[in-house]
Structure formats: structure tokens, C-alpha cells
Amino acid sequence: MNTSEKLFASRVLFGSLTLCLLMISYVVYTEYATDIQNELFDALTKTFPNLDRELAGL
């Protein structure tokens, strides 16, 4: 196996791993999207409790 074949094989391996991780992430996100959105909303409202009043004042 010469250098170009090793480079091609590593690119194919890296690309397939990236594709698999993207597909798994998509499935997890679509399955738990509402839970994720609720957690983010709760975290933001706890971090910035007066955000709605500050935005309304602009």
C-alpha cells in the first residue's frame, strides 16, 4: 500500500465515520427535539430572568 492509497483509505474512513455520526445525531435530535428545546428554554430563562422585559424596552 503506497502513500496515496493510505491517504485515500483514511479519507474514506474519516468520511464514513463523520456520516455515521451525523446520521446518529439527526436521529437523536428528531427523537428528543421537544425535550432539548424545553431544556434550552429553561436554561435561558434561569440565566436571563428579565430578558423579555429588556427586549420589550428596546
C-alpha positions as protocol buffer text, in pm:
chain_id: "A"
residue {
  index: 1
  type: MET
  ca { x: 0 y: 0 z: 0 }
}
residue {
  index: 2
  type: ASN
  ca { x: 162 y: 323 z: -107 }
}
residue {
  index: 3
  type: THR
  ca { x: 109 y: 664 z: 45 }
}
residue {
  index: 4
  type: SER
  ca { x: -174 y: 774 z: -184 }
}
residue {
  index: 5
  type: GLU
  ca { x: -370 y: 456 z: -113 }
}
residue {
  index: 6
  type: LYS
  ca { x: -329 y: 505 z: 262 }
}
residue {
  index: 7
  type: LEU
  ca { x: -439 y: 867 z: 230 }
}
residue {
  index: 8
  type: PHE
  ca { x: -745 y: 767 z: 28 }
}
residue {
  index: 9
  type: ALA
  ca { x: -834 y: 492 z: 275 }
}
residue {
  index: 10
  type: SER
  ca { x: -804 y: 730 z: 568 }
}
residue {
  index: 11
  type: ARG
  ca { x: -1022 y: 988 z: 392 }
}
residue {
  index: 12
  type: VAL
  ca { x: -1287 y: 726 z: 319 }
}
residue {
  index: 13
  type: LEU
  ca { x: -1277 y: 604 z: 679 }
}
residue {
  index: 14
  type: PHE
  ca { x: -1298 y: 958 z: 817 }
}
residue {
  index: 15
  type: GLY
  ca { x: -1583 y: 1044 z: 581 }
}
residue {
  index: 16
  type: SER
  ca { x: -1783 y: 735 z: 669 }
}
residue {
  index: 17
  type: LEU
  ca { x: -1737 y: 796 z: 1044 }
}
residue {
  index: 18
  type: THR
  ca { x: -1848 y: 1156 z: 1001 }
}
residue {
  index: 19
  type: LEU
  ca { x: -2153 y: 1049 z: 803 }
}
residue {
  index: 20
  type: CYS
  ca { x: -2247 y: 790 z: 1066 }
}
residue {
  index: 21
  type: LEU
  ca { x: -2213 y: 1044 z: 1346 }
}
residue {
  index: 22
  type: LEU
  ca { x: -2426 y: 1295 z: 1155 }
}
residue {
  index: 23
  type: MET
  ca { x: -2698 y: 1037 z: 1099 }
}
residue {
  index: 24
  type: ILE
  ca { x: -2697 y: 934 z: 1466 }
}
residue {
  index: 25
  type: SER
  ca { x: -2709 y: 1299 z: 1573 }
}
residue {
  index: 26
  type: TYR
  ca { x: -3002 y: 1366 z: 1342 }
}
residue {
  index: 27
  type: VAL
  ca { x: -3199 y: 1069 z: 1476 }
}
residue {
  index: 28
  type: VAL
  ca { x: -3130 y: 1165 z: 1838 }
}
residue {
  index: 29
  type: TYR
  ca { x: -3227 y: 1526 z: 1774 }
}
residue {
  index: 30
  type: THR
  ca { x: -3551 y: 1438 z: 1596 }
}
residue {
  index: 31
  type: GLU
  ca { x: -3640 y: 1194 z: 1874 }
}
residue {
  index: 32
  type: TYR
  ca { x: -3570 y: 1435 z: 2159 }
}
residue {
  index: 33
  type: ALA
  ca { x: -3624 y: 1774 z: 1992 }
}
residue {
  index: 34
  type: THR
  ca { x: -3900 y: 1891 z: 2225 }
}
residue {
  index: 35
  type: ASP
  ca { x: -3706 y: 1785 z: 2533 }
}
residue {
  index: 36
  type: ILE
  ca { x: -3396 y: 1965 z: 2405 }
}
residue {
  index: 37
  type: GLN
  ca { x: -3594 y: 2281 z: 2329 }
}
residue {
  index: 38
  type: ASN
  ca { x: -3756 y: 2276 z: 2674 }
}
residue {
  index: 39
  type: GLU
  ca { x: -3420 y: 2231 z: 2847 }
}
residue {
  index: 40
  type: LEU
  ca { x: -3268 y: 2518 z: 2646 }
}
residue {
  index: 41
  type: PHE
  ca { x: -3564 y: 2743 z: 2721 }
}
residue {
  index: 42
  type: ASP
  ca { x: -3543 y: 2664 z: 3093 }
}
residue {
  index: 43
  type: ALA
  ca { x: -3168 y: 2728 z: 3098 }
}
residue {
  index: 44
  type: LEU
  ca { x: -3208 y: 3062 z: 2917 }
}
residue {
  index: 45
  type: THR
  ca { x: -3491 y: 3181 z: 3140 }
}
residue {
  index: 46
  type: LYS
  ca { x: -3291 y: 3092 z: 3450 }
}
residue {
  index: 47
  type: THR
  ca { x: -2983 y: 3268 z: 3315 }
}
residue {
  index: 48
  type: PHE
  ca { x: -3165 y: 3580 z: 3192 }
}
residue {
  index: 49
  type: PRO
  ca { x: -3482 y: 3620 z: 3404 }
}
residue {
  index: 50
  type: ASN
  ca { x: -3555 y: 3976 z: 3280 }
}
residue {
  index: 51
  type: LEU
  ca { x: -3480 y: 3914 z: 2914 }
}
residue {
  index: 52
  type: ASP
  ca { x: -3837 y: 3963 z: 2793 }
}
residue {
  index: 53
  type: ARG
  ca { x: -3867 y: 4300 z: 2968 }
}
residue {
  index: 54
  type: GLU
  ca { x: -3528 y: 4414 z: 2842 }
}
residue {
  index: 55
  type: LEU
  ca { x: -3615 y: 4318 z: 2484 }
}
residue {
  index: 56
  type: ALA
  ca { x: -3952 y: 4490 z: 2513 }
}
residue {
  index: 57
  type: GLY
  ca { x: -3776 y: 4808 z: 2626 }
}
residue {
  index: 58
  type: LEU
  ca { x: -3572 y: 4827 z: 2307 }
}
